[in-house]
Amino acid sequence: MEPAIVSISDTEDLGRRLRDQRGPLYLKLATWLRRRILDGGWVAGERLPPLDRLAADLGVAVVTLRQAVAQLESEGLLKRRQGKGTFISDDAGAGRRVRLRSDWSSLLGHLAGKQPKLLTMAESIAAPRLAEGEGAAAPVYRFMRRLHLYDEVPYALIDIYLDRRLYQLAPARFDRRMVISTLAELPQVVIANVRQTVRFSTADVDTADMLKVPVNVPVGEVRRVITDAEDGVIYVGEAKYRGDIVELEVDIERPRETSRGNRKQRR
């Protein structure tokens, strides 16, 4: 049986609309294709139409479409078969997403097995920005800029400030591994509080280049601040996550039945 061909829709003036946005056209096209794969609109094993016909339907040059397809091939979402065409990979879809939860154990589980790529490391003269109530700054921080990868695909760009006194406890481990995971394993470190805030913005030029996405696509900005028993800020992480890969899951606790009962009694 011949594999089904993916359904292509919502393509009217797509090429023009993509060209109106900033950034390389092939990356913007790759983002459009990636979203349809990750959202489950195209099923594993389905085949793309012939690339010359698809390029005409999308209003882009064949060479631009080939660049976009090559990008998704490198991410494992598409697979070309000689003489047969281009197919949605068997492991594509929702399983390719990186899910972030809001509790400590889930955060450690998320970091397990991920690949940090160190981009910059230096002693920080200035302390990280701290908001009121976040804690007291350490004398000196070790600054690290890292790119986090999942199946070789970059999904987060993160700036890390780590208390230099803690960095010196295990410098080789902090350099090679996830910083939060390493902190959690050190018996000398007491983690008293972890605060996480999330906001949404768009990718600037540097972020887009690092994460391999077009400029101005949605990104999630996650800020984590870890304090010790003396309310000292031992870690600040400011991460930018790709919006097309990462999902943030937050459990909303339902009010307890007893609490509602107490409110009724007070009325």
C-alpha positions in Angstrom: 0.0 0.0 0.0 1.3 3.4 -0.9 1.9 5.8 2.1 -0.6 8.6 2.5 0.5 12.0 1.3 0.3 14.8 4.0 -2.6 17.2 3.7 -1.2 20.7 3.0 -3.6 23.5 4.0 -3.5 27.2 5.0 -0.8 27.9 2.4 -2.4 30.9 0.7 0.3 33.5 0.2 2.5 31.6 2.7 5.7 32.5 0.9 4.8 36.2 0.9 3.8 36.1 4.6 7.1 34.4 5.5 9.2 36.9 3.5 7.5 39.7 5.4 9.0 38.4 8.6 12.7 38.9 9.6 15.2 36.1 9.3 16.3 33.5 6.7 13.4 32.3 4.7 14.4 28.6 4.9 14.4 28.8 8.8 11.0 30.4 8.8 9.7 27.7 6.5 11.3 25.0 8.6 9.5 26.4 11.6 6.2 26.3 9.8 6.8 22.7 8.7 8.1 21.7 12.2 5.0 23.0 13.9 2.7 20.9 11.8 4.7 17.8 12.6 5.0 18.4 16.3 1.3 19.3 16.6 0.4 15.9 15.3 -1.2 17.2 12.1 1.0 14.9 10.0 1.3 11.3 10.9 4.5 9.3 11.1 5.2 7.5 7.8 3.2 10.0 5.7 4.9 11.3 2.6 5.4 14.9 1.5 4.4 15.8 -2.1 7.2 16.1 -4.6 9.3 19.0 -3.5 9.0 20.9 -6.7 5.2 20.7 -6.5 5.2 21.5 -2.8 7.5 24.5 -3.3 5.0 25.9 -6.0 2.1 25.4 -3.6 3.9 27.2 -0.8 5.1 30.0 -3.0 8.8 29.5 -2.3 11.8 28.4 -4.4 12.7 24.7 -4.5 16.2 25.5 -3.2 14.6 27.2 -0.1 12.3 24.3 0.5 15.2 21.9 0.2 17.2 23.9 2.8 14.1 23.7 5.2 13.8 20.0 4.6 17.5 19.5 5.3 17.1 21.3 8.6 14.3 19.0 9.7 16.2 16.0 8.5 19.1 17.0 10.8 16.5 17.1 13.7 15.2 13.7 12.8 11.7 14.9 11.9 11.9 14.1 8.2 13.6 11.3 6.4 14.4 11.1 2.7 14.3 7.8 0.9 16.2 7.5 -2.3 13.8 7.3 -5.2 10.7 7.3 -3.0 10.4 10.8 -1.5 10.5 12.6 1.8 8.6 11.1 4.8 7.6 12.0 8.3 9.9 10.1 10.6 8.6 7.3 12.8 9.7 9.1 16.0 8.3 12.5 15.0 5.3 14.2 16.7 4.4 14.9 20.3 7.1 12.7 21.7 9.7 15.1 20.4 8.6 17.9 22.8 10.5 18.8 25.9 8.2 19.1 28.8 9.0 21.3 31.8 7.1 20.9 35.1 7.0 23.2 38.0 8.2 20.9 40.8 11.7 20.1 41.9 11.8 16.4 41.2 10.4 16.9 37.7 13.0 19.6 37.1 15.8 17.2 38.0 14.2 14.5 35.9 14.0 16.8 32.9 17.7 17.7 33.2 18.8 14.0 33.4 20.5 12.9 30.2 20.3 16.3 28.5 23.5 17.6 26.8 24.8 21.0 27.9 27.2 22.7 25.5 29.4 25.3 27.1 29.6 28.5 25.1 31.2 31.0 27.5 32.6 30.9 31.0 34.2 33.6 33.2 34.3 35.1 36.6 31.5 37.6 36.9 32.5 41.0 38.3 28.9 42.1 38.6 26.3 40.1 40.4 23.2 38.9 38.5 20.1 41.1 38.6 18.2 40.3 41.8 14.6 41.4 42.5 13.4 42.5 45.9 12.9 39.5 48.1 15.0 37.1 46.0 17.9 36.9 48.6 21.4 38.2 49.2 24.0 38.2 46.4 27.2 36.1 46.8 30.6 38.0 46.7 31.5 36.5 43.3 29.7 34.4 40.7 31.0 32.0 38.0 29.2 33.0 34.8 28.4 30.3 32.2 26.5 30.7 29.0 25.2 27.3 27.7 23.2 25.8 24.9 21.1 22.8 26.0 20.4 20.1 23.4 17.8 17.3 23.1 18.6 14.6 20.5 21.3 17.1 19.1 18.6 19.8 18.6 19.2 23.1 20.5 16.2 23.9 22.6 17.4 26.3 25.3 20.0 29.1 25.6 20.8 29.8 29.3 22.9 32.3 31.2 24.0 30.9 34.6 25.4 32.6 37.6 26.8 30.2 40.2 28.2 31.1 43.6 32.0 30.8 42.9 32.5 29.1 46.3 30.3 26.3 45.3 31.7 26.1 41.8 35.1 25.4 43.4 33.8 22.3 45.1 33.4 20.5 41.8 34.6 22.6 38.9 35.0 19.7 36.4 31.5 18.4 37.1 29.9 21.9 36.9 31.7 22.4 33.6 30.5 19.2 32.0 27.1 18.5 33.5 23.9 20.3 34.2 24.5 22.8 37.0 21.3 22.3 39.0 21.7 18.5 38.9 25.2 18.9 40.2 24.1 21.2 43.0 21.5 18.7 44.1 24.1 16.0 44.4 26.7 17.9 46.5 26.3 17.0 50.2 27.8 20.3 51.2 25.1 22.3 49.5 21.8 23.0 51.3 19.0 24.1 48.9 16.4 26.0 50.8 14.2 27.5 48.1 13.8 27.5 44.3 11.9 30.3 42.7 10.8 30.1 39.0 9.2 32.8 36.9 8.1 32.5 33.3 7.3 35.1 30.7 6.9 35.1 26.9 8.8 37.1 24.4 10.4 36.7 20.9 13.8 35.6 19.8 16.4 38.3 19.1 19.1 37.9 16.5 21.6 36.1 18.8 19.0 33.8 20.4 17.6 32.9 17.0 21.0 32.1 15.7 21.8 29.8 18.6 18.5 28.0 18.7 18.3 27.7 14.9 14.9 29.5 14.6 13.8 32.7 12.8 14.1 36.0 14.4 11.0 37.1 16.3 9.5 33.7 16.8 7.9 33.1 20.3 10.3 31.9 23.0 9.6 31.2 26.7 11.9 33.0 29.2 12.4 31.1 32.4 14.2 32.6 35.4 15.2 30.3 38.3 16.7 31.6 41.5 18.1 29.1 44.1 18.8 30.2 47.7 20.5 28.4 50.6 19.6 28.2 54.3 21.0 31.7 54.9 18.9 33.2 52.1 22.0 33.6 50.0 21.5 33.4 46.2 23.7 30.5 45.1 22.3 30.1 41.6 20.5 32.3 39.0 19.6 30.8 35.6 18.0 32.9 32.8 16.9 30.6 30.0 15.3 31.1 26.6 13.4 28.1 25.4 12.2 27.4 21.9 8.4 27.8 21.8 7.9 25.1 19.2 9.6 22.3 21.2 9.2 23.1 24.9 5.9 22.9 26.9 5.5 24.2 30.4 3.2 22.2 32.6 2.0 23.7 35.9 -0.3 21.9 38.3 -3.0 24.2 39.8 -4.0 22.9 43.2 -7.7 22.8 43.8 -9.0 24.4 47.0 -9.5 21.9 49.7 -13.0 20.8 50.7 -12.3 21.7 54.3 -11.3 25.2 53.2 -14.6 25.7 51.4 -16.5 24.4 54.4 -14.7 26.8 56.7 -15.7 29.7 54.5 -19.3 28.7 54.5 -19.3 28.5 58.3 -17.9 32.1 58.6 -20.6 33.6 56.4 
